[in-house]
């Protein structure tokens, strides 16, 4: 059977680098054999960073811990949050032109500004709560690997400037200067701006632990399989699980690529895209004082790129691969529309290693213990208009969605999750500060049904 956004997560998935290094988390299998309560005010489906932050924000707003239940299909934070490539990287301008075509210039400016704000929010949150998630506030490079893509980025930046976008934090390097700054001999041009990196599983687990220690409950290995209106009280919802039915006043769908399983009317608007990342042990050329201080997006075209960070603690390199790499076989490209995160793709791994060696020829030959350490997959949720779905589901009063981050969850969740909590607690959309194009509505779905939209990523 084809796996899609209407599939449950695989019961057994491969482990990412991040998951392999957090196996001692005490709530990894919280309540894995216990039946959830028969009733609760707030049920959050999904225990990733979005679900965890939604629960955290509810408690911060004064909701009692015992009124919050998180349901997770597998182990805690086992989805995309713990499988990404470690970036907290806002888009500084590249997506502006595509966003403008889909949502208009005003909204495109707000989308870019929101991502920059999220970086500030993550940095502030980590400092305030002393989150041990290895957060590193640094700089990032968008490296143009071809003259053609350098021209594309130049046009995007100029369009963003002409629309009034703030470019004061963006630095540009051309030709030889770009090569020296990035240590990449083949760089045609490069742009630099503030960004960060983190250990995403540690961040997700901090949120969950904070919620649990304040009275909230997490039920792992307990997927929500259906949501139905309560027969006795029409304003309540029955959340069905393999271990019983939980009746709730309000439900938050934080299931990202799996959202359409419980919200089948979204199956044409949110869909999975399988991505892959790799951890590498550095050779001497990238060790000690030669470790990379910035993060990277290494771009041959809009759809053909690699991402790269180097962790400060142990020096591990994390190399991500674009979801539509045109150098891959048709079979591999076709398999990306899946929710199967149980294994990695050998062809993608080899392409990543070959490309990394060409981009950074100074890396040299790896001896035993260096080079590829691990490879893993994660399922990204794409939407047809490249921005997330946030807000109440009007046709299902009491249900809310915060999903569809298009591979940019770490550049969006820290405003989207607090925003959806505000809406659930009676605030207005303007109180969220989010771009209006993020707002979920039937009107938006109808608009998305009407035509082809350009991809941002």
C-alpha positions in Angstrom: 0.0 0.0 0.0 1.3 3.5 -0.9 2.2 5.4 2.2 1.1 9.0 2.3 -0.1 11.8 4.6 -3.0 9.5 5.3 -0.7 6.9 6.8 0.3 6.4 10.4 4.0 6.6 11.2 5.9 3.4 10.7 5.8 1.5 14.0 9.6 1.0 13.8 11.8 3.7 12.3 15.5 4.1 11.8 17.3 6.2 14.3 18.9 9.5 13.4 22.2 10.8 14.8 20.2 12.9 17.2 18.1 10.0 18.4 21.2 7.8 18.8 22.7 10.3 21.2 19.6 10.8 23.4 18.6 7.2 24.3 18.8 7.9 28.0 15.9 10.4 27.9 13.7 9.2 30.8 10.4 9.8 29.1 11.4 8.3 25.8 8.7 5.6 26.2 6.5 7.5 28.7 3.2 5.6 29.5 3.8 3.2 26.6 1.6 0.6 28.1 -0.8 2.8 30.0 -4.3 3.7 28.8 -4.8 7.5 28.4 -7.5 9.1 30.6 -11.1 8.9 29.4 -11.4 12.7 29.3 -9.1 15.7 29.1 -9.5 19.4 28.1 -6.6 19.6 25.7 -5.2 16.8 23.5 -2.1 17.4 21.4 -1.5 14.8 18.7 2.3 14.6 18.0 5.2 15.0 20.4 7.7 16.8 18.2 8.9 20.3 18.8 5.6 21.7 17.6 3.5 19.5 19.9 5.9 20.0 22.8 5.9 23.8 22.4 2.2 23.9 22.0 1.8 22.1 25.3 4.5 24.3 26.9 2.7 27.4 25.8 -0.6 26.2 27.1 0.9 25.8 30.5 2.6 29.2 30.3 -0.8 30.7 29.6 -2.2 29.3 32.8 -3.7 26.0 31.7 -3.3 23.3 34.4 -0.9 20.5 33.6 -3.4 17.8 34.3 -5.6 19.3 31.6 -3.0 18.6 28.9 -2.4 15.2 27.2 0.1 14.5 24.4 -0.4 11.5 22.2 2.5 10.0 20.2 2.4 7.2 17.8 6.0 6.0 18.5 8.7 6.9 21.0 8.8 10.5 22.2 9.7 13.1 19.5 10.3 10.4 16.9 9.3 12.3 13.8 10.8 15.1 11.7 11.9 17.1 14.8 14.5 14.5 15.8 15.5 13.7 12.2 16.3 17.1 10.7 19.8 18.3 9.7 20.3 20.5 12.8 19.6 23.9 11.3 17.8 26.9 12.8 18.1 28.8 9.5 15.8 31.6 8.4 15.4 32.4 4.7 16.9 35.9 4.3 15.5 36.6 0.8 15.7 33.6 -1.6 12.1 32.6 -1.3 10.7 36.1 -1.7 10.0 35.9 -5.4 8.1 32.6 -5.2 6.2 33.7 -2.1 5.2 36.9 -3.9 3.8 34.9 -6.8 1.7 32.8 -4.5 0.8 35.1 -1.7 1.6 38.7 -2.9 4.4 41.0 -2.0 3.1 42.1 1.4 2.7 38.5 2.6 6.1 37.5 1.1 7.8 40.2 3.2 6.0 39.0 6.3 7.0 35.4 5.7 10.7 36.4 5.4 10.5 38.7 8.5 8.7 35.9 10.5 11.6 33.5 9.9 14.1 36.0 11.1 12.0 36.6 14.2 11.9 32.8 14.9 15.7 32.7 15.1 15.5 35.5 17.8 12.7 33.5 19.5 14.7 30.3 19.6 17.8 32.1 20.9 15.8 33.9 23.6 14.0 30.7 24.6 17.2 28.6 24.9 18.9 31.3 27.0 15.9 32.0 29.3 15.2 28.4 30.1 18.9 27.2 29.9 17.9 24.5 27.4 20.8 22.0 27.0 20.3 21.6 23.2 23.8 22.7 22.0 22.3 25.8 20.4 24.9 27.7 18.4 24.0 31.2 17.2 26.3 31.8 14.3 26.3 32.8 10.6 25.2 30.9 7.5 26.3 30.9 3.9 24.0 30.4 0.9 26.7 29.3 -1.6 25.9 29.5 -5.3 27.7 26.6 -7.0 26.8 27.7 -10.5 26.7 31.1 -12.3 23.1 30.4 -13.2 22.1 30.1 -9.6 24.2 33.1 -8.6 22.1 35.1 -11.2 18.9 33.7 -9.7 19.8 34.7 -6.2 20.9 38.2 -7.3 17.5 38.7 -8.9 15.8 37.5 -5.8 17.8 39.8 -3.6 17.1 42.8 -5.8 13.3 42.0 -5.9 13.4 41.8 -2.1 15.2 45.1 -1.8 12.8 46.8 -4.2 9.9 45.7 -2.2 11.3 47.3 0.9 12.9 44.2 2.5 15.6 44.6 5.1 19.0 43.5 3.8 21.2 45.2 6.4 22.1 41.8 7.9 23.1 40.2 4.6 26.6 40.2 3.3 27.5 39.3 -0.3 30.8 37.8 -1.7 31.6 37.3 -5.3 34.1 35.0 -7.1 37.4 34.6 -5.3 36.2 36.3 -2.2 33.3 33.9 -1.9 35.7 31.0 -2.4 38.0 32.2 0.4 35.2 32.9 2.8 33.5 29.5 2.3 36.6 27.4 1.7 34.8 26.1 -1.4 37.0 26.4 -4.6 34.0 26.1 -6.9 31.8 28.8 -5.3 30.5 31.3 -7.8 29.1 33.6 -5.1 27.9 33.5 -1.5 25.5 35.3 0.8 26.0 35.4 4.6 23.5 36.2 7.3 22.7 35.2 11.0 21.5 31.6 11.7 21.9 28.9 14.2 22.2 25.2 14.7 21.0 22.9 17.5 20.6 19.3 18.7 16.9 19.1 17.8 16.1 16.0 19.8 17.4 17.6 22.9 15.3 20.6 22.3 12.1 18.5 21.7 12.9 16.4 24.8 13.4 19.5 27.0 9.9 20.7 26.0 8.3 17.4 26.8 10.1 17.0 30.1 9.1 20.5 31.1 5.5 19.7 30.4 5.5 16.4 32.2 7.2 17.9 35.3 4.5 20.5 35.4 1.7 17.9 35.4 1.1 17.3 31.7 1.0 13.7 30.4 2.7 12.1 27.4 1.5 8.7 26.0 4.0 7.2 23.7 3.3 4.2 21.3 -0.3 5.4 21.4 -1.4 6.8 18.0 -4.6 8.7 17.5 -6.3 6.6 14.8 -9.6 8.5 14.5 -11.3 11.6 15.8 -15.1 11.6 16.0 -17.7 13.9 17.4 -19.0 12.8 20.8 -22.5 11.4 20.5 -23.7 12.8 23.8 -22.1 16.2 23.7 -21.7 17.7 20.2 -19.1 20.2 21.4 -16.7 17.4 22.5 -14.5 15.1 20.4 -13.6 11.4 20.9 -10.0 10.6 20.1 -9.6 6.9 19.3 -6.4 5.1 20.2 -5.5 1.4 20.4 -5.6 1.8 24.2 -9.0 3.5 24.5 -11.0 6.6 23.7 -10.2 10.0 25.1 -12.9 12.7 25.0 -11.5 16.2 24.6 -12.7 19.8 24.4 -9.9 20.9 22.1 -7.5 19.0 19.9 -4.3 20.3 18.3 -3.1 18.5 15.2 0.7 18.7 15.4 1.3 15.7 13.1 2.9 17.5 10.2 3.3 15.1 7.3 0.7 12.7 8.7 -2.0 15.4 9.2 -4.4 14.1 6.5 -4.8 10.8 8.3 -7.1 12.4 10.9 -8.1 15.4 8.6 -8.8 13.6 5.3 -10.0 16.7 3.6 -6.4 17.9 3.6 -5.0 15.0 1.5 -4.7 17.2 -1.6 -3.0 20.0 0.2 -0.4 18.5 2.6 1.9 15.7 1.6 5.0 13.9 2.7 8.5 14.3 1.2 11.2 12.0 2.5 14.5 13.7 3.1 17.9 12.2 4.1 20.8 13.4 6.2 24.3 12.0 7.1 26.7 12.4 10.0 30.4 12.4 9.1 33.4 12.2 11.3 35.8 14.9 10.1 39.3 14.4 8.7 42.1 16.6 10.1 41.3 19.2 7.4 38.0 19.9 9.3 39.1 19.2 12.9 40.5 21.3 15.7 41.1 25.0 14.7 39.9 24.1 11.1 36.3 23.2 12.1 33.6 25.1 10.2 32.2 28.0 12.2 29.3 28.7 9.9 26.4 26.6 8.5 25.9 26.2 4.8 23.3 25.7 2.0 25.3 24.6 -1.0 23.1 25.3 -4.1 23.4 24.2 -7.7 19.8 25.1 -8.4 16.6 25.7 -6.5 15.9 22.0 -6.2 19.5 20.7 -6.2 21.3 21.5 -3.0 23.1 20.2 0.1 23.0 21.5 3.7 25.9 21.4 6.1 26.6 22.1 9.8 29.5 21.2 12.0 28.7 20.6 15.7 30.8 22.6 18.2 31.0 19.8 20.8 32.3 16.8 19.0 33.0 18.2 15.5 30.5 15.9 13.8 29.5 17.2 10.3 25.8 16.8 9.4 25.2 16.7 5.7 21.6 17.0 4.3 20.5 16.4 0.8 17.8 18.2 -1.2 14.5 16.4 -1.7 14.5 16.6 -5.6 18.1 16.2 -6.5 18.1 15.8 -10.4 21.2 13.7 -10.4 19.4 10.8 -8.7 17.7 8.0 -10.5 14.0 8.2 -11.4 13.3 5.4 -9.0 14.9 7.2 -6.1 13.2 10.5 -6.9 9.8 8.8 -7.1 10.3 7.1 -3.7 10.6 10.5 -1.9 6.8 10.8 -1.7 6.5 8.4 1.2 6.2 8.3 5.0 8.7 5.4 5.2 11.4 6.5 7.6 12.6 3.0 8.4 15.7 3.0 6.2 18.0 5.3 4.2 18.7 5.3 0.5 22.2 4.0 -0.5 22.2 6.0 -3.8 21.4 9.3 -2.0 24.2 8.6 0.6 26.7 7.9 -2.2 25.7 11.0 -4.0 26.0 13.1 -0.8 29.5 11.8 -0.1 30.7 12.2 -3.7 29.3 15.7 -3.9 30.8 16.6 -0.5 34.2 15.5 -1.7 33.9 17.6 -4.9 32.7 20.7 -3.0 35.4 20.4 -0.3 38.3 18.8 -2.0 40.5 19.7 1.0 38.6 17.1 3.0 40.9 14.4 1.7 40.8 10.7 2.1 39.2 9.3 5.3 40.9 6.6 7.3 39.0 4.1 9.4 36.9 6.0 11.9 36.6 9.1 9.7 34.0 9.8 7.0 30.4 8.5 6.9 29.3 7.6 10.4 25.5 7.3 10.0 22.6 8.0 7.6 18.9 8.5 8.2 15.7 9.6 6.8 13.0 12.0 8.0 9.6 12.9 6.6 9.0 16.5 5.7 5.5 17.9 5.3 5.0 20.0 2.2 1.9 22.2 1.4 0.8 23.2 -2.0 1.5 26.9 -1.3 4.8 26.4 0.6 3.6 27.8 4.0 2.2 26.1 7.0 -1.4 25.6 8.1 -2.1 27.3 11.4 -5.3 27.9 13.2 -8.8 26.6 14.0 -10.5 24.2 11.6 -13.8 26.0 11.2 -15.6 22.9 9.9 -14.5 21.0 13.1 -15.1 23.4 16.0 -12.6 22.8 18.8 -10.0 21.3 16.5 -6.8 23.2 15.5 -3.9 22.6 13.2 -0.3 23.6 13.3 1.5 21.6 10.6 3.0 21.7 7.1 6.3 23.4 7.7 7.8 22.6 4.3 11.2 21.6 5.7 11.5 24.9 7.6 10.0 23.8 10.9 12.9 25.2 13.0 12.4 28.6 11.2 8.7 28.6 11.8 7.5 26.6 14.8 8.5 29.1 17.5 6.0 31.6 16.3 3.4 29.2 14.9 2.9 27.0 18.0 2.5 30.0 20.3 0.2 31.5 17.7 -2.1 28.5 17.6 -2.3 28.4 21.4 -3.3 32.1 21.4 -6.1 31.3 19.0 -7.3 28.3 21.0 -7.5 30.5 24.1 -9.7 33.1 22.5 -7.2 35.6 21.0 -7.5 37.0 17.5 -5.3 36.3 14.5 -3.7 39.8 14.8 -2.6 38.8 18.3 -0.4 36.0 16.8 1.8 38.2 14.7 1.9 35.6 12.0 1.6 36.2 8.3 -2.0 36.0 7.2 -1.1 33.5 4.5 -0.4 30.9 7.3 -4.0 31.0 8.4 -5.9 27.9 7.8 -9.3 28.3 6.2 -11.7 26.7 3.8 -11.2 29.7 1.5 -7.5 29.0 1.4 -8.1 25.3 0.5 -10.4 26.3 -2.3 -7.9 28.8 -3.7 -5.2 26.1 -3.6 -7.4 23.8 -5.7 -7.6 26.3 -8.5 -4.1 26.2 -10.1 -0.4 25.3 -10.2 1.8 27.1 -7.7 5.6 27.6 -7.9 7.8 25.8 -5.3 9.9 27.9 -2.9 12.4 25.1 -2.1 
